[in-house]
Amino acid sequence: MVADALAASGAQRLVVVDPHTAAADARAGILVEMLTAVPAPAGAQGVAGDAVVVAPDLSAVRLAERYALLLQRPVAVVRKAG
């Protein structure tokens, strides 16, 4: 894991922005601080009235839902066949 490599190099803290899973901090050997950048772009002006927030895969659905809630827009989810 990246956090372990950073800890081995002397890092004492890792800052993660909008991780796919909150479980990353439980597996890390150093302090992990999780931040979100959702409010910044969601507050941007100029979102079209017919805009849709798209989650590119199932792991991004929660984040897409958070953006959609702030933007008051619907959500579409891409389900990859595989």
FENQUI-V462977 format. One record per backbone hydrogen bond with DSSP energy under -0.5 kcal/mol. CO is the residue of the C=O (numbers start at 0). NH is the residue of the N-H. E is the energy in kcal/mol with one decimal. If there is no record, write none. Layout:
# FENQUI-V462977
CO | NH | E
CO | NH | E
This chain:
# FENQUI-V462977
0 | 4 | -1.7
1 | 5 | -2.5
2 | 6 | -2.5
3 | 7 | -2.3
4 | 8 | -1.2
5 | 10 | -2.5
6 | 9 | -1.5
11 | 30 | -1.1
13 | 15 | -0.5
13 | 32 | -3.1
15 | 17 | -0.6
15 | 34 | -3.1
20 | 23 | -0.8
21 | 24 | -0.9
22 | 25 | -0.7
22 | 26 | -1.0
23 | 27 | -0.9
30 | 13 | -2.5
31 | 33 | -0.5
32 | 15 | -3.0
32 | 34 | -0.5
34 | 17 | -3.0
36 | 39 | -0.6
36 | 40 | -1.1
37 | 41 | -1.9
38 | 42 | -1.3
39 | 42 | -0.6
40 | 43 | -1.4
45 | 47 | -0.5
47 | 50 | -1.7
50 | 73 | -0.5
52 | 75 | -2.7
53 | 55 | -0.6
54 | 77 | -2.7
56 | 59 | -1.5
57 | 60 | -1.1
59 | 63 | -2.4
60 | 64 | -2.7
61 | 65 | -1.8
62 | 66 | -2.2
63 | 67 | -2.8
64 | 68 | -2.2
65 | 69 | -1.9
66 | 70 | -2.6
67 | 71 | -1.3
67 | 72 | -2.0
73 | 52 | -2.6
75 | 54 | -3.0
76 | 78 | -0.7
77 | 79 | -0.7
